[in-house]
Amino acid sequence: GINAEYGKDYTLETDWFNTKADSGKAIHELFKFIGRNDTRDYVGIVGPVFTDVTKYISELAPFFNYVSISPTASSSTLSAVSSETYDDRKYIYRNSLRLHPVETDIYQAVFKLASNCGWNKIHIMTGERLGEKSAFRSSVIKVFSDEMAESGKFVFQYSFTSLNLDTIRSAFSELKKNNARVIIANFAEDDAYDVFCIGHSQGFFSESFEHAGKRVWVLPSGYNNNWINSSVRNKVNGSCSRNDIVKSVGTYLTPQFQWNTTEPNLDTGFSFQDTWQSYSDEFYKNYEESCDGCALEEKAGGLMYDSVWTFAMGLDNFLYHFDRNYGAVLPGHTNSKADRDVLLEELLQRVGNRSADLVNSMRAVNFDGASGRIEFKNEKDRTCRSGFKAKIQQLRILHTEKDYNELNFELVDVCEVENELNCSLENIWDSSIYKNKIPNTCGQFNDYHCRCPQDEPIDSEMDKVIIGIPLSSLIFFSVCSLIGILLATSFFVFNVVFMKERVIKMSSPHINNIILLGSLLLYSYVPLAGLMTGIDGYSLKTEAHHIRLCSMKLLNWVLCLGFTTSFGALFAKTWRVYAIFTSKKPRNMVLSDWKLVVLIVILLLVDIILLSTNEYVNRYKWAFSTSNTTLAYDLLDDTPDVLGELVCEFDEMRAGRSEIPWLITAALVYKGLLLLFGAFIAFQTRQITIPALNDSKYIGISIYTILVVASITGPVSMLLNDQPALEFGIISAGIIFTNTIMICLVFLPKAYQLRYQPKESIKNQNVREWESVAVSRRESEIQVKNTKISVMQTLNELSDLKRCVIQEVDVTEHENNSRASVDSIDPRKYSSV
């Protein structure tokens, strides 16, 4: 009981109710208490301790005219206001007070540190039990989101389920993907071992020896100071040692409220230590069996001590200084003994709104308690105590020669916050888990942006390194392309020099020159594509060995026009053979070279129209894209080399709308159909073997080769879009291979004929081949005509045979009839005659 200077006319006693940290149990105990006969002897409730339990008791207290004061409840949800409130009297928790400040207010120290260090990105890792949602965890996320959004900064959220290791691994994968540096640990101490052990196994360390960058973990204030040792000790079969946990969490920070550590001089007749000992004895006496080894924290003891005295002083204020006329506590006003008795009786009988008057009397309390200064001047939250100071503690590694392999550590106060952040320890960021690591000494202590760990790599000092074509690969394919260009040039010279030779002249040399022109374009595509993609490992700052030509998509033009020119010429020659030898009068079928050139020009015009329209309606720009790349550098490097690809992407700013991609798609579809039709007519003319006319056999092989290679390289290159080296190698090999096969099949047989066969023999062979074709066509016509005559003769003979058969049948019938007539005459009638 309390019966010292305060409460001289009465004795304030406490009674115990065990809620077992369960909301349902707490509500059950409350209603069981309300149903008792002696409830008129109680003026209020001290407790519960846990926030989630306090929430329900505080909501119900006003409806029964009780006052509740919680020593340790800290959630911001207890400050909530009903949506139907219009004044201060209609707070949901209007009859409740709490001595522990709002837990999220402690993060104001973190906000000030983040502001001084220039941190723009905060990552929050939240852990929840399956099927549960903690109000405190939600309030932490909300306060960070609101604070960072107000200052134009970013908050990234990650979540996992307690005891579910897969969800923790998934969260760490996202943290690594975003290269998280400043991380708020929004999970319970019971989950800490699993979190940091998995972080260690995935290489998510707090720092590295090679780089100055660090990860800053900010742990909740509720963690036990010795949580690392206790968590490792409790995980008997755990895979991580004490050093592993330290390497993962590093020199973490933890904000704490600054509690008073001196014995308060309240002149109550009861010291804090005596009261705390009495409370502890009563606690274990009542709950030793159900507590199962739980321990009381000294911090909670100070708050409980101050809660009881706040209640006592508030009640004393109400009884002695509450003015019934003004409805408020007046310091200069003193009630008589009779008035005090009336007020106390009204409070016990729940008359009017005396519980609210008692709460206001308690808010007027102002004293130095065991937990620090007790006052209620928080304008934003009238239910919560104000006047707290916050501090930031840091885990400091103690390196000694004796225990080099065993990391020893301690928590040290490094900063305190009242109105401004004051970091008393100048080397706050110099502590490292590595003994001989050189600290960052780039500036003075006040230069926070230099001294503080970076929340992300420094963009201005990062070098952009190209993920492109290896130099050896570019040189190899470029040399192959150069050899192909020389080969095509040689064939062109050969074609021009021997143009008047019959074997060249009969194979349309001008069309062959067009094939060579397309081949030159395709060969030039290979080194051009390599240079526009960029050389792998080269820096954009110092070694920009690439071509920047993105006002139009140059590679599309070179590839499309080169393919249409070379394949279009092959297609035209094959189509001429197909048209001649499917005609009824092949000698009268004339398709000159200029008609084939017109056909090739038409095919090119389709390409030009589609590509020009695409360039007109779409706008492109060069960009350094890192979206499809994996960061290959150490994530703790503050000035890393960023790997990316050079891409020619759509420019929405210039175009003013989204891209229209179907034009390029239409060009690809058109080429696919042309390739299929070319393969079809080559198949139809596969039996024609007149080299001097059209090289149909070799052209067919060329077309089949192009079709097969394009069918393979096209889909494969699309699948390898995020691997530019492989994509370049496959496309280049396909182009060089098909191009070389094509021009060699077209020109090498002619060179062989000119070199090893006499001209007269070639001439006679060509004449014989033409005559054999004409003779075979005439013989076929005569054979068909003779067949028709033979069929007609056969039909006439069959007709004559039919008539003969009919006549013979008629004679037979006549004879039978005559015989019947003769047989019917009676010879006896004519005997006399």
Secondary structure as GFF3:
##gff-version 3
##sequence-region A 1 833
A	DSSP	alpha_helix	23	34	.	.	.	ID=ss1
A	DSSP	three_ten_helix	39	41	.	.	.	ID=ss2
A	DSSP	beta_strand	44	46	.	.	.	ID=ss3
A	DSSP	alpha_helix	51	60	.	.	.	ID=ss4
A	DSSP	three_ten_helix	61	64	.	.	.	ID=ss5
A	DSSP	beta_strand	67	70	.	.	.	ID=ss6
A	DSSP	three_ten_helix	76	79	.	.	.	ID=ss7
A	DSSP	three_ten_helix	88	90	.	.	.	ID=ss8
A	DSSP	beta_strand	96	98	.	.	.	ID=ss9
A	DSSP	three_ten_helix	103	107	.	.	.	ID=ss10
A	DSSP	alpha_helix	108	117	.	.	.	ID=ss11
A	DSSP	beta_strand	121	128	.	.	.	ID=ss12
A	DSSP	alpha_helix	135	150	.	.	.	ID=ss13
A	DSSP	beta_strand	154	161	.	.	.	ID=ss14
A	DSSP	alpha_helix	165	177	.	.	.	ID=ss15
A	DSSP	beta_strand	182	186	.	.	.	ID=ss16
A	DSSP	three_ten_helix	189	191	.	.	.	ID=ss17
A	DSSP	alpha_helix	192	201	.	.	.	ID=ss18
A	DSSP	beta_strand	216	218	.	.	.	ID=ss19
A	DSSP	alpha_helix	227	234	.	.	.	ID=ss20
A	DSSP	alpha_helix	242	249	.	.	.	ID=ss21
A	DSSP	beta_strand	253	257	.	.	.	ID=ss22
A	DSSP	alpha_helix	272	291	.	.	.	ID=ss23
A	DSSP	alpha_helix	298	321	.	.	.	ID=ss24
A	DSSP	beta_strand	322	323	.	.	.	ID=ss25
A	DSSP	beta_strand	328	329	.	.	.	ID=ss26
A	DSSP	alpha_helix	337	348	.	.	.	ID=ss27
A	DSSP	alpha_helix	354	363	.	.	.	ID=ss28
A	DSSP	beta_strand	367	369	.	.	.	ID=ss29
A	DSSP	beta_strand	372	374	.	.	.	ID=ss30
A	DSSP	beta_strand	390	398	.	.	.	ID=ss31
A	DSSP	beta_strand	408	417	.	.	.	ID=ss32
A	DSSP	beta_strand	421	423	.	.	.	ID=ss33
A	DSSP	alpha_helix	448	451	.	.	.	ID=ss34
A	DSSP	three_ten_helix	459	461	.	.	.	ID=ss35
A	DSSP	beta_strand	463	466	.	.	.	ID=ss36
A	DSSP	alpha_helix	471	497	.	.	.	ID=ss37
A	DSSP	alpha_helix	502	505	.	.	.	ID=ss38
A	DSSP	alpha_helix	509	533	.	.	.	ID=ss39
A	DSSP	alpha_helix	554	581	.	.	.	ID=ss40
A	DSSP	three_ten_helix	586	588	.	.	.	ID=ss41
A	DSSP	alpha_helix	593	617	.	.	.	ID=ss42
A	DSSP	beta_strand	620	625	.	.	.	ID=ss43
A	DSSP	beta_strand	641	650	.	.	.	ID=ss44
A	DSSP	alpha_helix	652	655	.	.	.	ID=ss45
A	DSSP	alpha_helix	662	684	.	.	.	ID=ss46
A	DSSP	alpha_helix	696	719	.	.	.	ID=ss47
A	DSSP	alpha_helix	724	756	.	.	.	ID=ss48
A	DSSP	alpha_helix	759	823	.	.	.	ID=ss49
###
